[in-house]
Amino acid sequence: MQKETPLKDQFHDIFGRYGATRIFSRDGSTFSEMEALTGTGTDIVITRSRRDGIFRLYDEATRDIRLFRVSNLSRDARTDEADGLFELLLWRLKEQDALPFGADLYVVGPYIDGPKLDIELIAYTLTRLGDKPMPAPLIRELCHRLVA
């Protein structure tokens, strides 16, 4: 039996134990899926797929779960706050037909300049959960346009 890591235990405490979790990381400009958590020098997203059109993002800073429904997404979300940036990312991935049917996301470490999320890592993670993964260069271009 594989021993659970403290971060995966935290994920299960927040979102429950049902379903398989996946771990995605970013080290510099390289994205990858990890079998297990190794080291602390990378940014990490622990995730689990959902099939109900709901995206739950755990905000470690406020210890709060942010809830986003696909049916309520708006292309007019503000990018100067983390919630608006995440919502706009979901909207753009939906436009590209690259959005999965839902996910629980526990973001560990990928915060840039305070409340701004590492949207490239989150976009990479979300497209890998769906049926149409996007290549890293397209993800970077899409995310660059979000914050430009």
N, CA, C and O atoms as a GROMACS GRO file, in nm:
protein
  592
    1MET      N    1   0.084  -0.118   0.000
    1MET     CA    2   0.000   0.000   0.000
    1MET      C    3   0.088   0.125   0.000
    1MET      O    4   0.183   0.134   0.078
    2GLN      N    5   0.058   0.218  -0.086
    2GLN     CA    6   0.138   0.339  -0.098
    2GLN      C    7   0.103   0.435   0.016
    2GLN      O    8  -0.014   0.460   0.045
    3LYS      N    9   0.206   0.488   0.078
    3LYS     CA   10   0.187   0.583   0.188
    3LYS      C   11   0.143   0.718   0.132
    3LYS      O   12   0.201   0.769   0.036
    4GLU      N   13   0.042   0.776   0.192
    4GLU     CA   14  -0.007   0.908   0.151
    4GLU      C   15   0.089   1.015   0.200
    4GLU      O   16   0.149   1.002   0.306
    5THR      N   17   0.104   1.120   0.123
    5THR     CA   18   0.187   1.232   0.163
    5THR      C   19   0.103   1.331   0.241
    5THR      O   20  -0.020   1.330   0.231
    6PRO      N   21   0.167   1.418   0.321
    6PRO     CA   22   0.088   1.518   0.395
    6PRO      C   23   0.002   1.607   0.305
    6PRO      O   24  -0.111   1.639   0.342
    7LEU      N   25   0.052   1.647   0.187
    7LEU     CA   26  -0.028   1.732   0.099
    7LEU      C   27  -0.148   1.658   0.044
    7LEU      O   28  -0.257   1.716   0.034
    8LYS      N   29  -0.130   1.532   0.007
    8LYS     CA   30  -0.246   1.455  -0.041
    8LYS      C   31  -0.345   1.432   0.072
    8LYS      O   32  -0.466   1.432   0.049
    9ASP      N   33  -0.296   1.414   0.194
    9ASP     CA   34  -0.386   1.402   0.309
    9ASP      C   35  -0.466   1.531   0.326
    9ASP      O   36  -0.586   1.527   0.354
   10GLN      N   37  -0.399   1.646   0.311
   10GLN     CA   38  -0.470   1.774   0.321
   10GLN      C   39  -0.576   1.785   0.212
   10GLN      O   40  -0.688   1.829   0.238
   11PHE      N   41  -0.540   1.745   0.089
   11PHE     CA   42  -0.636   1.746  -0.022
   11PHE      C   43  -0.759   1.664   0.016
   11PHE      O   44  -0.872   1.709  -0.001
   12HIS      N   45  -0.737   1.543   0.068
   12HIS     CA   46  -0.848   1.456   0.106
   12HIS      C   47  -0.929   1.514   0.221
   12HIS      O   48  -1.051   1.498   0.226
   13ASP      N   49  -0.863   1.582   0.314
   13ASP     CA   50  -0.936   1.647   0.424
   13ASP      C   51  -1.026   1.758   0.372
   13ASP      O   52  -1.136   1.779   0.424
   14ILE      N   53  -0.981   1.830   0.270
   14ILE     CA   54  -1.056   1.942   0.215
   14ILE      C   55  -1.170   1.894   0.124
   14ILE      O   56  -1.283   1.940   0.137
   15PHE      N   57  -1.139   1.802   0.032
   15PHE     CA   58  -1.234   1.764  -0.072
   15PHE      C   59  -1.296   1.626  -0.054
   15PHE      O   60  -1.386   1.590  -0.131
   16GLY      N   61  -1.252   1.547   0.043
   16GLY     CA   62  -1.304   1.412   0.061
   16GLY      C   63  -1.212   1.309  -0.002
   16GLY      O   64  -1.123   1.344  -0.080
   17ARG      N   65  -1.233   1.184   0.030
   17ARG     CA   66  -1.142   1.077  -0.013
   17ARG      C   67  -1.184   1.006  -0.141
   17ARG      O   68  -1.104   0.928  -0.194
   18TYR      N   69  -1.303   1.028  -0.193
   18TYR     CA   70  -1.346   0.956  -0.312
   18TYR      C   71  -1.269   1.003  -0.435
   18TYR      O   72  -1.228   1.119  -0.442
   19GLY      N   73  -1.249   0.914  -0.529
   19GLY     CA   74  -1.187   0.950  -0.656
   19GLY      C   75  -1.035   0.953  -0.653
   19GLY      O   76  -0.974   0.972  -0.548
   20ALA      N   77  -0.978   0.933  -0.769
   20ALA     CA   78  -0.833   0.931  -0.783
   20ALA      C   79  -0.778   1.073  -0.795
   20ALA      O   80  -0.835   1.157  -0.864
   21THR      N   81  -0.667   1.099  -0.728
   21THR     CA   82  -0.602   1.229  -0.738
   21THR      C   83  -0.485   1.220  -0.835
   21THR      O   84  -0.424   1.114  -0.853
   22ARG      N   85  -0.456   1.333  -0.896
   22ARG     CA   86  -0.341   1.345  -0.985
   22ARG      C   87  -0.261   1.466  -0.942
   22ARG      O   88  -0.316   1.563  -0.889
   23ILE      N   89  -0.131   1.461  -0.965
   23ILE     CA   90  -0.041   1.568  -0.924
   23ILE      C   91   0.030   1.623  -1.048
   23ILE      O   92   0.090   1.548  -1.125
   24PHE      N   93   0.021   1.755  -1.066
   24PHE     CA   94   0.089   1.820  -1.177
   24PHE      C   95   0.186   1.922  -1.118
   24PHE      O   96   0.160   1.982  -1.014
   25SER      N   97   0.299   1.941  -1.187
   25SER     CA   98   0.399   2.033  -1.134
   25SER      C   99   0.457   2.119  -1.244
   25SER      O  100   0.442   2.092  -1.364
   26ARG      N  101   0.523   2.222  -1.200
   26ARG     CA  102   0.594   2.312  -1.290
   26ARG      C  103   0.730   2.338  -1.228
   26ARG      O  104   0.740   2.374  -1.111
   27ASP      N  105   0.832   2.318  -1.306
   27ASP     CA  106   0.967   2.348  -1.263
   27ASP      C  107   1.029   2.435  -1.372
   27ASP      O  108   1.070   2.386  -1.477
   28GLY      N  109   1.034   2.564  -1.346
   28GLY     CA  110   1.079   2.658  -1.449
   28GLY      C  111   0.973   2.668  -1.557
   28GLY      O  112   0.860   2.710  -1.530
   29SER      N  113   1.008   2.630  -1.680
   29SER     CA  114   0.912   2.636  -1.790
   29SER      C  115   0.861   2.497  -1.830
   29SER      O  116   0.796   2.482  -1.933
   30THR      N  117   0.891   2.396  -1.748
   30THR     CA  118   0.853   2.259  -1.779
   30THR      C  119   0.736   2.215  -1.693
   30THR      O  120   0.739   2.226  -1.571
   31PHE      N  121   0.632   2.164  -1.759
   31PHE     CA  122   0.516   2.108  -1.691
   31PHE      C  123   0.526   1.957  -1.694
   31PHE      O  124   0.578   1.900  -1.790
   32SER      N  125   0.476   1.891  -1.590
   32SER     CA  126   0.475   1.745  -1.592
   32SER      C  127   0.372   1.692  -1.492
   32SER      O  128   0.329   1.761  -1.400
   33GLU      N  129   0.335   1.566  -1.514
   33GLU     CA  130   0.251   1.496  -1.418
   33GLU      C  131   0.344   1.409  -1.334
   33GLU      O  132   0.434   1.343  -1.387
   34MET      N  133   0.321   1.409  -1.204
   34MET     CA  134   0.409   1.337  -1.112
   34MET      C  135   0.336   1.214  -1.057
   34MET      O  136   0.215   1.215  -1.038
   35GLU      N  137   0.413   1.110  -1.033
   35GLU     CA  138   0.358   0.991  -0.967
   35GLU      C  139   0.344   1.014  -0.817
   35GLU      O  140   0.249   0.968  -0.754
   36ALA      N  141   0.441   1.085  -0.761
   36ALA     CA  142   0.441   1.115  -0.617
   36ALA      C  143   0.507   1.250  -0.597
   36ALA      O  144   0.581   1.297  -0.684
   37LEU      N  145   0.480   1.312  -0.486
   37LEU     CA  146   0.542   1.441  -0.455
   37LEU      C  147   0.689   1.420  -0.424
   37LEU      O  148   0.725   1.342  -0.336
   38THR      N  149   0.774   1.491  -0.497
   38THR     CA  150   0.917   1.480  -0.474
   38THR      C  151   0.975   1.620  -0.462
   38THR      O  152   0.952   1.704  -0.548
   39GLY      N  153   1.048   1.644  -0.357
   39GLY     CA  154   1.112   1.774  -0.338
   39GLY      C  155   1.013   1.884  -0.309
   39GLY      O  156   0.892   1.863  -0.309
   40THR      N  157   1.066   2.003  -0.285
   40THR     CA  158   0.980   2.118  -0.254
   40THR      C  159   1.008   2.235  -0.346
   40THR      O  160   0.952   2.343  -0.326
   41GLY      N  161   1.093   2.219  -0.446
   41GLY     CA  162   1.132   2.330  -0.530
   41GLY      C  163   1.040   2.357  -0.646
   41GLY      O  164   1.066   2.447  -0.726
   42THR      N  165   0.931   2.282  -0.658
   42THR     CA  166   0.841   2.300  -0.772
   42THR      C  167   0.706   2.351  -0.726
   42THR      O  168   0.669   2.338  -0.609
   43ASP      N  169   0.632   2.410  -0.819
   43ASP     CA  170   0.494   2.450  -0.795
   43ASP      C  171   0.406   2.330  -0.827
   43ASP      O  172   0.433   2.256  -0.922
   44ILE      N  173   0.302   2.309  -0.747
   44ILE     CA  174   0.224   2.186  -0.757
   44ILE      C  175   0.075   2.217  -0.757
   44ILE      O  176   0.030   2.309  -0.689
   45VAL      N  177   0.000   2.138  -0.834
   45VAL     CA  178  -0.146   2.136  -0.827
   45VAL      C  179  -0.187   1.991  -0.806
   45VAL      O  180  -0.154   1.904  -0.887
   46ILE      N  181  -0.260   1.966  -0.699
   46ILE     CA  182  -0.318   1.834  -0.675
   46ILE      C  183  -0.463   1.845  -0.718
   46ILE      O  184  -0.532   1.939  -0.679
   47THR      N  185  -0.509   1.750  -0.797
   47THR     CA  186  -0.642   1.765  -0.856
   47THR      C  187  -0.716   1.632  -0.864
   47THR      O  188  -0.658   1.524  -0.851
   48ARG      N  189  -0.844   1.643  -0.886
   48ARG     CA  190  -0.930   1.528  -0.909
   48ARG      C  191  -1.040   1.573  -1.003
   48ARG      O  192  -1.096   1.682  -0.987
   49SER      N  193  -1.072   1.490  -1.100
   49SER     CA  194  -1.179   1.522  -1.197
   49SER      C  195  -1.316   1.514  -1.132
   49SER      O  196  -1.338   1.439  -1.037
   50ARG      N  197  -1.405   1.594  -1.185
   50ARG     CA  198  -1.547   1.590  -1.147
   50ARG      C  199  -1.627   1.581  -1.277
   50ARG      O  200  -1.573   1.606  -1.384
   51ARG      N  201  -1.752   1.548  -1.268
   51ARG     CA  202  -1.838   1.537  -1.387
   51ARG      C  203  -1.966   1.618  -1.373
   51ARG      O  204  -2.067   1.585  -1.435
   52ASP      N  205  -1.961   1.725  -1.292
   52ASP     CA  206  -2.084   1.798  -1.265
   52ASP      C  207  -2.079   1.945  -1.305
   52ASP      O  208  -2.168   2.022  -1.268
   53GLY      N  209  -1.976   1.986  -1.380
   53GLY     CA  210  -1.967   2.125  -1.424
   53GLY      C  211  -1.924   2.222  -1.315
   53GLY      O  212  -1.939   2.343  -1.330
   54ILE      N  213  -1.870   2.169  -1.206
   54ILE     CA  214  -1.825   2.252  -1.095
   54ILE      C  215  -1.674   2.242  -1.080
   54ILE      O  216  -1.614   2.134  -1.086
   55PHE      N  217  -1.614   2.359  -1.062
   55PHE     CA  218  -1.470   2.367  -1.034
   55PHE      C  219  -1.453   2.424  -0.895
   55PHE      O  220  -1.502   2.533  -0.865
   56ARG      N  221  -1.383   2.352  -0.810
   56ARG     CA  222  -1.356   2.400  -0.675
   56ARG      C  223  -1.206   2.423  -0.662
   56ARG      O  224  -1.126   2.334  -0.686
   57LEU      N  225  -1.172   2.545  -0.625
   57LEU     CA  226  -1.032   2.586  -0.610
   57LEU      C  227  -1.008   2.618  -0.464
   57LEU      O  228  -1.072   2.708  -0.408
   58TYR      N  229  -0.916   2.544  -0.402
   58TYR     CA  230  -0.885   2.570  -0.261
   58TYR      C  231  -0.782   2.681  -0.253
   58TYR      O  232  -0.675   2.672  -0.313
   59ASP      N  233  -0.815   2.785  -0.180
   59ASP     CA  234  -0.727   2.899  -0.159
   59ASP      C  235  -0.658   2.883  -0.024
   59ASP      O  236  -0.719   2.902   0.081
   60GLU      N  237  -0.531   2.846  -0.029
   60GLU     CA  238  -0.457   2.819   0.095
   60GLU      C  239  -0.440   2.945   0.180
   60GLU      O  240  -0.436   2.936   0.302
   61ALA      N  241  -0.430   3.061   0.116
   61ALA     CA  242  -0.410   3.185   0.191
   61ALA      C  243  -0.529   3.216   0.282
   61ALA      O  244  -0.510   3.258   0.396
   62THR      N  245  -0.651   3.196   0.233
   62THR     CA  246  -0.770   3.224   0.312
   62THR      C  247  -0.831   3.098   0.372
   62THR      O  248  -0.928   3.104   0.447
   63ARG      N  249  -0.774   2.983   0.338
   63ARG     CA  250  -0.827   2.853   0.382
   63ARG      C  251  -0.975   2.841   0.346
   63ARG      O  252  -1.059   2.806   0.428
   64ASP      N  253  -1.003   2.871   0.219
   64ASP     CA  254  -1.139   2.876   0.171
   64ASP      C  255  -1.147   2.803   0.037
   64ASP      O  256  -1.050   2.801  -0.039
   65ILE      N  257  -1.262   2.743   0.008
   65ILE     CA  258  -1.284   2.679  -0.121
   65ILE      C  259  -1.366   2.775  -0.207
   65ILE      O  260  -1.474   2.818  -0.169
   66ARG      N  261  -1.312   2.807  -0.324
   66ARG     CA  262  -1.381   2.892  -0.420
   66ARG      C  263  -1.457   2.801  -0.517
   66ARG      O  264  -1.400   2.705  -0.568
   67LEU      N  265  -1.583   2.831  -0.542
   67LEU     CA  266  -1.668   2.748  -0.626
   67LEU      C  267  -1.700   2.822  -0.756
   67LEU      O  268  -1.742   2.938  -0.753
   68PHE      N  269  -1.679   2.754  -0.868
   68PHE     CA  270  -1.708   2.811  -1.000
   68PHE      C  271  -1.792   2.711  -1.078
   68PHE      O  272  -1.753   2.595  -1.092
   69ARG      N  273  -1.906   2.756  -1.128
   69ARG     CA  274  -1.993   2.671  -1.210
   69ARG      C  275  -1.976   2.710  -1.357
   69ARG      O  276  -1.975   2.829  -1.390
   70VAL      N  277  -1.964   2.610  -1.443
   70VAL     CA  278  -1.947   2.638  -1.585
   70VAL      C  279  -2.065   2.720  -1.637
   70VAL      O  280  -2.045   2.808  -1.721
   71SER      N  281  -2.184   2.693  -1.590
   71SER     CA  282  -2.303   2.765  -1.638
   71SER      C  283  -2.302   2.913  -1.597
   71SER      O  284  -2.377   2.992  -1.655
   72ASN      N  285  -2.221   2.951  -1.499
   72ASN     CA  286  -2.218   3.090  -1.452
   72ASN      C  287  -2.093   3.167  -1.494
   72ASN      O  288  -2.074   3.281  -1.452
   73LEU      N  289  -2.009   3.108  -1.577
   73LEU     CA  290  -1.885   3.175  -1.616
   73LEU      C  291  -1.913   3.300  -1.698
   73LEU      O  292  -2.010   3.305  -1.774
   74SER      N  293  -1.827   3.399  -1.682
   74SER     CA  294  -1.843   3.524  -1.756
   74SER      C  295  -1.711   3.564  -1.821
   74SER      O  296  -1.605   3.554  -1.759
   75ARG      N  297  -1.720   3.608  -1.944
   75ARG     CA  298  -1.598   3.656  -2.011
   75ARG      C  299  -1.561   3.796  -1.964
   75ARG      O  300  -1.456   3.848  -2.003
   76ASP      N  301  -1.644   3.856  -1.882
   76ASP     CA  302  -1.619   3.991  -1.831
   76ASP      C  303  -1.555   3.991  -1.693
   76ASP      O  304  -1.550   4.095  -1.627
   77ALA      N  305  -1.506   3.877  -1.648
   77ALA     CA  306  -1.442   3.869  -1.517
   77ALA      C  307  -1.318   3.957  -1.514
   77ALA      O  308  -1.251   3.976  -1.616
   78ARG      N  309  -1.288   4.010  -1.396
   78ARG     CA  310  -1.172   4.099  -1.380
   78ARG      C  311  -1.046   4.018  -1.354
   78ARG      O  312  -1.046   3.925  -1.274
   79THR      N  313  -0.938   4.053  -1.422
   79THR     CA  314  -0.813   3.979  -1.406
   79THR      C  315  -0.723   4.036  -1.298
   79THR      O  316  -0.612   3.986  -1.278
   80ASP      N  317  -0.767   4.139  -1.227
   80ASP     CA  318  -0.683   4.197  -1.122
   80ASP      C  319  -0.704   4.128  -0.987
   80ASP      O  320  -0.646   4.170  -0.887
   81GLU      N  321  -0.786   4.024  -0.985
   81GLU     CA  322  -0.805   3.945  -0.863
   81GLU      C  323  -0.800   3.797  -0.902
   81GLU      O  324  -0.832   3.761  -1.015
   82ALA      N  325  -0.760   3.712  -0.807
   82ALA     CA  326  -0.739   3.570  -0.836
   82ALA      C  327  -0.867   3.502  -0.885
   82ALA      O  328  -0.862   3.424  -0.980
   83ASP      N  329  -0.981   3.530  -0.822
   83ASP     CA  330  -1.107   3.467  -0.863
   83ASP      C  331  -1.143   3.503  -1.007
   83ASP      O  332  -1.183   3.416  -1.085
   84GLY      N  333  -1.131   3.629  -1.042
   84GLY     CA  334  -1.163   3.673  -1.177
   84GLY      C  335  -1.068   3.614  -1.280
   84GLY      O  336  -1.111   3.576  -1.389
   85LEU      N  337  -0.941   3.606  -1.246
   85LEU     CA  338  -0.842   3.547  -1.337
   85LEU      C  339  -0.872   3.400  -1.361
   85LEU      O  340  -0.867   3.353  -1.474
   86PHE      N  341  -0.905   3.327  -1.254
   86PHE     CA  342  -0.938   3.185  -1.267
   86PHE      C  343  -1.066   3.168  -1.349
   86PHE      O  344  -1.072   3.079  -1.434
   87GLU      N  345  -1.167   3.251  -1.324
   87GLU     CA  346  -1.291   3.242  -1.399
   87GLU      C  347  -1.269   3.271  -1.548
   87GLU      O  348  -1.324   3.202  -1.634
   88LEU      N  349  -1.189   3.371  -1.578
   88LEU     CA  350  -1.161   3.403  -1.717
   88LEU      C  351  -1.081   3.291  -1.784
   88LEU      O  352  -1.103   3.260  -1.901
   89LEU      N  353  -0.989   3.229  -1.710
   89LEU     CA  354  -0.916   3.114  -1.764
   89LEU      C  355  -1.014   3.001  -1.798
   89LEU      O  356  -1.005   2.942  -1.906
   90LEU      N  357  -1.107   2.971  -1.709
   90LEU     CA  358  -1.207   2.868  -1.737
   90LEU      C  359  -1.288   2.904  -1.861
   90LEU      O  360  -1.315   2.818  -1.945
   91TRP      N  361  -1.327   3.031  -1.873
   91TRP     CA  362  -1.404   3.076  -1.989
   91TRP      C  363  -1.326   3.054  -2.119
   91TRP      O  364  -1.380   3.002  -2.217
   92ARG      N  365  -1.198   3.094  -2.118
   92ARG     CA  366  -1.116   3.080  -2.240
   92ARG      C  367  -1.094   2.933  -2.275
   92ARG      O  368  -1.096   2.897  -2.393
   93LEU      N  369  -1.072   2.849  -2.176
   93LEU     CA  370  -1.056   2.706  -2.204
   93LEU      C  371  -1.186   2.647  -2.258
   93LEU      O  372  -1.184   2.559  -2.345
   94LYS      N  373  -1.298   2.695  -2.209
   94LYS     CA  374  -1.428   2.651  -2.261
   94LYS      C  375  -1.443   2.693  -2.407
   94LYS      O  376  -1.490   2.614  -2.489
   95GLU      N  377  -1.403   2.816  -2.440
   95GLU     CA  378  -1.407   2.862  -2.579
   95GLU      C  379  -1.321   2.777  -2.670
   95GLU      O  380  -1.355   2.756  -2.787
   96GLN      N  381  -1.209   2.726  -2.618
   96GLN     CA  382  -1.117   2.643  -2.697
   96GLN      C  383  -1.159   2.496  -2.697
   96GLN      O  384  -1.091   2.412  -2.755
   97ASP      N  385  -1.272   2.465  -2.631
   97ASP     CA  386  -1.321   2.328  -2.617
   97ASP      C  387  -1.217   2.240  -2.547
   97ASP      O  388  -1.202   2.122  -2.579
   98ALA      N  389  -1.146   2.299  -2.451
   98ALA     CA  390  -1.041   2.226  -2.379
   98ALA      C  391  -1.069   2.218  -2.229
   98ALA      O  392  -0.981   2.182  -2.151
   99LEU      N  393  -1.192   2.251  -2.189
   99LEU     CA  394  -1.227   2.252  -2.047
   99LEU      C  395  -1.286   2.117  -2.008
   99LEU      O  396  -1.378   2.069  -2.074
  100PRO      N  397  -1.236   2.056  -1.901
  100PRO     CA  398  -1.297   1.930  -1.855
  100PRO      C  399  -1.434   1.958  -1.793
  100PRO      O  400  -1.477   2.073  -1.787
  101PHE      N  401  -1.502   1.854  -1.749
  101PHE     CA  402  -1.639   1.868  -1.697
  101PHE      C  403  -1.643   1.914  -1.552
  101PHE      O  404  -1.752   1.930  -1.496
  102GLY      N  405  -1.530   1.936  -1.491
  102GLY     CA  406  -1.524   1.983  -1.354
  102GLY      C  407  -1.397   1.931  -1.287
  102GLY      O  408  -1.336   1.835  -1.335
  103ALA      N  409  -1.357   1.995  -1.176
  103ALA     CA  410  -1.235   1.952  -1.107
  103ALA      C  411  -1.228   2.014  -0.968
  103ALA      O  412  -1.283   2.122  -0.943
  104ASP      N  413  -1.160   1.943  -0.879
  104ASP     CA  414  -1.119   1.998  -0.751
  104ASP      C  415  -0.971   2.028  -0.764
  104ASP      O  416  -0.894   1.943  -0.810
  105LEU      N  417  -0.929   2.147  -0.725
  105LEU     CA  418  -0.789   2.188  -0.740
  105LEU      C  419  -0.734   2.240  -0.608
  105LEU      O  420  -0.793   2.327  -0.545
  106TYR      N  421  -0.621   2.184  -0.567
  106TYR     CA  422  -0.550   2.231  -0.448
  106TYR      C  423  -0.416   2.283  -0.499
  106TYR      O  424  -0.328   2.205  -0.536
  107VAL      N  425  -0.401   2.414  -0.502
  107VAL     CA  426  -0.283   2.478  -0.556
  107VAL      C  427  -0.182   2.498  -0.444
  107VAL      O  428  -0.211   2.562  -0.344
  108VAL      N  429  -0.063   2.442  -0.462
  108VAL     CA  430   0.043   2.448  -0.361
  108VAL      C  431   0.161   2.524  -0.417
  108VAL      O  432   0.234   2.472  -0.502
  109GLY      N  433   0.181   2.645  -0.370
  109GLY     CA  434   0.301   2.719  -0.407
  109GLY      C  435   0.298   2.806  -0.530
  109GLY      O  436   0.371   2.905  -0.534
  110PRO      N  437   0.217   2.778  -0.634
  110PRO     CA  438   0.228   2.860  -0.754
  110PRO      C  439   0.155   2.993  -0.745
  110PRO      O  440   0.062   3.019  -0.822
  111TYR      N  441   0.197   3.077  -0.653
  111TYR     CA  442   0.142   3.212  -0.645
  111TYR      C  443   0.250   3.309  -0.690
  111TYR      O  444   0.365   3.300  -0.647
  112ILE      N  445   0.213   3.400  -0.775
  112ILE     CA  446   0.307   3.498  -0.828
  112ILE      C  447   0.252   3.636  -0.794
  112ILE      O  448   0.136   3.666  -0.822
  113ASP      N  449   0.334   3.720  -0.735
  113ASP     CA  450   0.293   3.857  -0.701
  113ASP      C  451   0.164   3.859  -0.618
  113ASP      O  452   0.067   3.925  -0.656
  114GLY      N  453   0.164   3.789  -0.508
  114GLY     CA  454   0.050   3.791  -0.418
  114GLY      C  455  -0.064   3.706  -0.467
  114GLY      O  456  -0.050   3.585  -0.479
  115PRO      N  457  -0.181   3.768  -0.497
  115PRO     CA  458  -0.300   3.689  -0.527
  115PRO      C  459  -0.305   3.632  -0.668
  115PRO      O  460  -0.397   3.556  -0.699
  116LYS      N  461  -0.210   3.664  -0.754
  116LYS     CA  462  -0.215   3.612  -0.890
  116LYS      C  463  -0.170   3.467  -0.893
  116LYS      O  464  -0.061   3.434  -0.847
  117LEU      N  465  -0.253   3.381  -0.947
  117LEU     CA  466  -0.223   3.239  -0.957
  117LEU      C  467  -0.130   3.213  -1.074
  117LEU      O  468  -0.123   3.292  -1.168
  118ASP      N  469  -0.059   3.102  -1.069
  118ASP     CA  470   0.020   3.057  -1.184
  118ASP      C  471  -0.079   2.994  -1.281
  118ASP      O  472  -0.099   2.872  -1.280
  119ILE      N  473  -0.140   3.075  -1.362
  119ILE     CA  474  -0.247   3.027  -1.449
  119ILE      C  475  -0.196   2.930  -1.555
  119ILE      O  476  -0.273   2.846  -1.602
  120GLU      N  477  -0.069   2.938  -1.592
  120GLU     CA  478  -0.016   2.843  -1.689
  120GLU      C  479  -0.019   2.701  -1.634
  120GLU      O  480  -0.060   2.609  -1.703
  121LEU      N  481   0.024   2.683  -1.510
  121LEU     CA  482   0.021   2.550  -1.448
  121LEU      C  483  -0.122   2.502  -1.430
  121LEU      O  484  -0.152   2.384  -1.454
  122ILE      N  485  -0.211   2.590  -1.390
  122ILE     CA  486  -0.351   2.550  -1.372
  122ILE      C  487  -0.414   2.516  -1.507
  122ILE      O  488  -0.489   2.419  -1.516
  123ALA      N  489  -0.385   2.593  -1.611
  123ALA     CA  490  -0.437   2.563  -1.745
  123ALA      C  491  -0.384   2.429  -1.794
  123ALA      O  492  -0.459   2.349  -1.851
  124TYR      N  493  -0.256   2.404  -1.774
  124TYR     CA  494  -0.196   2.276  -1.813
  124TYR      C  495  -0.269   2.162  -1.743
  124TYR      O  496  -0.306   2.063  -1.806
  125THR      N  497  -0.289   2.177  -1.612
  125THR     CA  498  -0.358   2.076  -1.533
  125THR      C  499  -0.499   2.050  -1.585
  125THR      O  500  -0.538   1.936  -1.607
  126LEU      N  501  -0.575   2.158  -1.606
  126LEU     CA  502  -0.714   2.143  -1.651
  126LEU      C  503  -0.722   2.077  -1.788
  126LEU      O  504  -0.810   1.993  -1.811
  127THR      N  505  -0.634   2.115  -1.880
  127THR     CA  506  -0.642   2.055  -2.014
  127THR      C  507  -0.603   1.907  -2.011
  127THR      O  508  -0.647   1.830  -2.096
  128ARG      N  509  -0.522   1.867  -1.915
  128ARG     CA  510  -0.484   1.726  -1.904
  128ARG      C  511  -0.597   1.643  -1.844
  128ARG      O  512  -0.601   1.521  -1.864
  129LEU      N  513  -0.690   1.706  -1.773
  129LEU     CA  514  -0.804   1.634  -1.718
  129LEU      C  515  -0.913   1.614  -1.823
  129LEU      O  516  -0.994   1.522  -1.812
  130GLY      N  517  -0.914   1.699  -1.924
  130GLY     CA  518  -1.016   1.692  -2.028
  130GLY      C  519  -0.977   1.599  -2.141
  130GLY      O  520  -0.877   1.528  -2.134
  131ASP      N  521  -1.059   1.601  -2.246
  131ASP     CA  522  -1.038   1.513  -2.361
  131ASP      C  523  -0.943   1.571  -2.465
  131ASP      O  524  -0.896   1.499  -2.553
  132LYS      N  525  -0.914   1.702  -2.456
  132LYS     CA  526  -0.832   1.766  -2.558
  132LYS      C  527  -0.716   1.844  -2.494
  132LYS      O  528  -0.724   1.966  -2.480
  133PRO      N  529  -0.609   1.773  -2.453
  133PRO     CA  530  -0.495   1.845  -2.394
  133PRO      C  531  -0.433   1.942  -2.495
  133PRO      O  532  -0.421   1.911  -2.613
  134MET      N  533  -0.396   2.058  -2.446
  134MET     CA  534  -0.332   2.159  -2.531
  134MET      C  535  -0.181   2.151  -2.512
  134MET      O  536  -0.134   2.125  -2.402
  135PRO      N  537  -0.105   2.174  -2.617
  135PRO     CA  538   0.041   2.178  -2.602
  135PRO      C  539   0.084   2.299  -2.519
  135PRO      O  540   0.015   2.402  -2.518
  136ALA      N  541   0.195   2.287  -2.450
  136ALA     CA  542   0.244   2.393  -2.361
  136ALA      C  543   0.257   2.529  -2.432
  136ALA      O  544   0.219   2.630  -2.372
  137PRO      N  545   0.309   2.537  -2.557
  137PRO     CA  546   0.318   2.669  -2.622
  137PRO      C  547   0.181   2.737  -2.639
  137PRO      O  548   0.171   2.859  -2.624
  138LEU      N  549   0.077   2.660  -2.670
  138LEU     CA  550  -0.057   2.719  -2.684
  138LEU      C  551  -0.111   2.764  -2.549
  138LEU      O  552  -0.180   2.866  -2.540
  139ILE      N  553  -0.081   2.689  -2.443
  139ILE     CA  554  -0.124   2.728  -2.309
  139ILE      C  555  -0.058   2.860  -2.271
  139ILE      O  556  -0.124   2.951  -2.219
  140ARG      N  557   0.072   2.872  -2.296
  140ARG     CA  558   0.144   2.996  -2.263
  140ARG      C  559   0.087   3.114  -2.339
  140ARG      O  560   0.070   3.222  -2.282
  141GLU      N  561   0.056   3.095  -2.468
  141GLU     CA  562  -0.001   3.203  -2.548
  141GLU      C  563  -0.138   3.244  -2.495
  141GLU      O  564  -0.166   3.364  -2.482
  142LEU      N  565  -0.223   3.148  -2.465
  142LEU     CA  566  -0.356   3.176  -2.413
  142LEU      C  567  -0.346   3.252  -2.280
  142LEU      O  568  -0.418   3.350  -2.260
  143CYS      N  569  -0.258   3.209  -2.192
  143CYS     CA  570  -0.244   3.273  -2.061
  143CYS      C  571  -0.181   3.411  -2.073
  143CYS      O  572  -0.217   3.502  -1.997
  144HIS      N  573  -0.089   3.427  -2.166
  144HIS     CA  574  -0.029   3.559  -2.188
  144HIS      C  575  -0.136   3.660  -2.232
  144HIS      O  576  -0.136   3.776  -2.188
  145ARG      N  577  -0.228   3.615  -2.318
  145ARG     CA  578  -0.336   3.704  -2.363
  145ARG      C  579  -0.432   3.738  -2.248
  145ARG      O  580  -0.493   3.845  -2.249
  146LEU      N  581  -0.445   3.648  -2.151
  146LEU     CA  582  -0.533   3.677  -2.037
  146LEU      C  583  -0.484   3.793  -1.953
  146LEU      O  584  -0.564   3.876  -1.908
  147VAL      N  585  -0.356   3.799  -1.931
  147VAL     CA  586  -0.300   3.900  -1.841
  147VAL      C  587  -0.246   4.022  -1.913
  147VAL      O  588  -0.204   4.118  -1.850
  148ALA      N  589  -0.245   4.018  -2.046
  148ALA     CA  590  -0.191   4.131  -2.124
  148ALA      C  591  -0.287   4.248  -2.126
  148ALA      O  592  -0.257   4.351  -2.186
   0.00000   0.00000   0.00000
